[in-house]
Amino acid sequence: MYAYDEYDEQIVRERAAQFKDQVRRRVAGKLTEEQFVPLRLMNGLYKQRHAYMLRVAVPYGLLSSDQMRCLAHIARDYDRGYGHFTTRQNIQYNWPELKDVPNILDDLADVEMHAIQTSGNCVRNVTTDHLAGVAPDEIEDPRPYCEIMRQWSTFHPEFTYLPRKFKIAFTGAKQERAAVIVHDIGFRIVEKEDGEVGFSVIVGGGLGRTPVLGKTIRDFLPKKHLLSYTEAILRVYNQFGDRDNKYKARIKILVKTLGVDEFRRRVEEEWARIKNGTLTLTDEEIERVKGHFASPEYNRDAADGRASIDDKLASDPQFKLWYEHNTDDHRVDGYRAVYLSLKTPDVPPGDATADQMDAIADLAEQYSLDELRVTHEQNLVFADVEVGDLYELWQKLDELDLATANIGKLTDMICCPGFDYCALANAASIPIARQLNAKFDELDYLYDLGELKIKMSGCINACGHHHVGHIGILGIDKRGEDWYQIMLGGSAENDASLGQWLGPAIAKEDVSDAVEKLVEVYLEKRRDSDEPFLKTLRRVGQEPFKERVYADN
């Protein structure tokens, strides 16, 4: 993984020292709250419903064991014993005291971490595929380009105060796992017929109040022009984006207003002025950054462990279920990628305790070459596990309540913190997750349903990505009570689509019953057990689902 150089170290240390003085002045009453707001937001500190919330950056979702131990220490010593992993591949702490935040930033700096650009109208944490570097379907590892983008965008003087926040994602695989189409800019690594590798550029995606799927504005961008083309996009956005209305300030609105062809024309015109300047990436620079992500020394004899694992698969049905649902193919024979489910029943999705995080760090060190990843689905991944170690690892994860065999299933739901924490939320999300877990508590039933992704948000800002859930749930405030709207048919994968509203909002106590009715219709209408929910829905349409849910109304 990337190791800080002297410039990274200086940037992070100086920012932490600067914020320490700002907090001192705020506590002493020398800064008003109004003056303090932009300063704290530049350091990832939000004011939530009950306390401050600190969002820590996890660039492209990659963590070392030492970094995970630091996150556990922060949860234990400065928070209430847990952290919340987000759809941005970051981690949030919901209860830090203002006076402690400078110490947290110092502790993060000790392990090459920070909270820079996790909030504010700037380029946010760059994200990518959680299987980057190990996926068998990968054209090229996108993480070096994420790091190049991180270095270029950090404290970029021209783009520190954009019209609104700005999110960039990369993917290098044929199977979409990074949701690039719902980002402000999405980069797909592609290969031309002559073998040259570059990027397809997608612009103007996003969810929230106005959900939009991004549009491709360039089919092929040579690698050397990655930064210059990105700068051209951001310059056009910075100049023409709406700064008067924050609801119309995202780049997706600008692309929609201008039209994709006119937006492309302006970007290409700006790019022509700068494309051959100092932002041109040299092969040497690309290779330098790639060196931080070189393939590890894999065990050449790892495949020999397959025989022992086959015996365990045959003799232990619980292990077999976990293997089938919580591990994934690896490009190196003898290895698997392992998902750690943060979706144990009765635990808010994405939460991990300090003790769990410490144990995860130890397990990553022992079984996964000292690294782990955060996924967009609010789970964790050990990317490099030898097959011969899987049974032992599974037993240890099971003891930690991290081995629920539900990855990609209904209870592997995305859920924002909602009204329990967030000052922006209109309704609770976590209680709905508990309600669904209680309703769908039989794993055999979940396996029969196959892949079924539920995503829920407590407000229109869509931190829970409800627009791209197979079943999306949005909490709304209706005369002081929590009600929920349901949408069907969303996806952020290769078959990307935005969900469509099913009908009127549903009372809080009826949400799990409504989802159960949706599932019943799916089971009745699917052609066979291999037809997934989304395919059945697209084939038969929403009407049968709507009729069942609202039959008694």
Secondary structure, 3 states (H helix, E strand, C coil): CCCCCHHHHHHHHHHHHHHHHHHHHHHCCCCCHHHHHHHHHCCCEEECCCCEEEEECCHHHEEEHHHHHHHHHHHHHHCCCEEEECCCCCEEECCCCHHHHHHHHHHHHHCCCCCCCCCCCCECCCEECCCCCCCCCECCCCHHHHHHHHHHHCCCCCCCCCCCCECEEEECECCCCCCHHHCCEEEEEEECCCCCEEEEEEECCECCCCCECCEEEEEEEEHHHHHHHHHHHHHHHHHHCCCCCHHHCCHHHHHHHHCHHHHHHHHHHHHHHHCCCCCCCCHHHHHHHHHHHCCCCCCCCHHHHHHHHHHHHHHCHHHHHHHHHHEECCCCCCEEEEEECCCCCCCCCCEEEHHHHHHHHHHHHHHCCCEEEECCCCCEEEEEEEHHHHHHHHHHHHHCCCCCCCCCCCCCCEECCHHHCCCCCCCCCHHHHHHHHHHCCCHHHHHHHCCCCEEEECCCCCCCCHHHCCEEEEEEEECCEEEEEEEECCECCCCCECCEECCCCEEHHHHHHHHHHHHHHHHHHCCCCCCCHHHHHHHHCCHHHHHHHCCCC
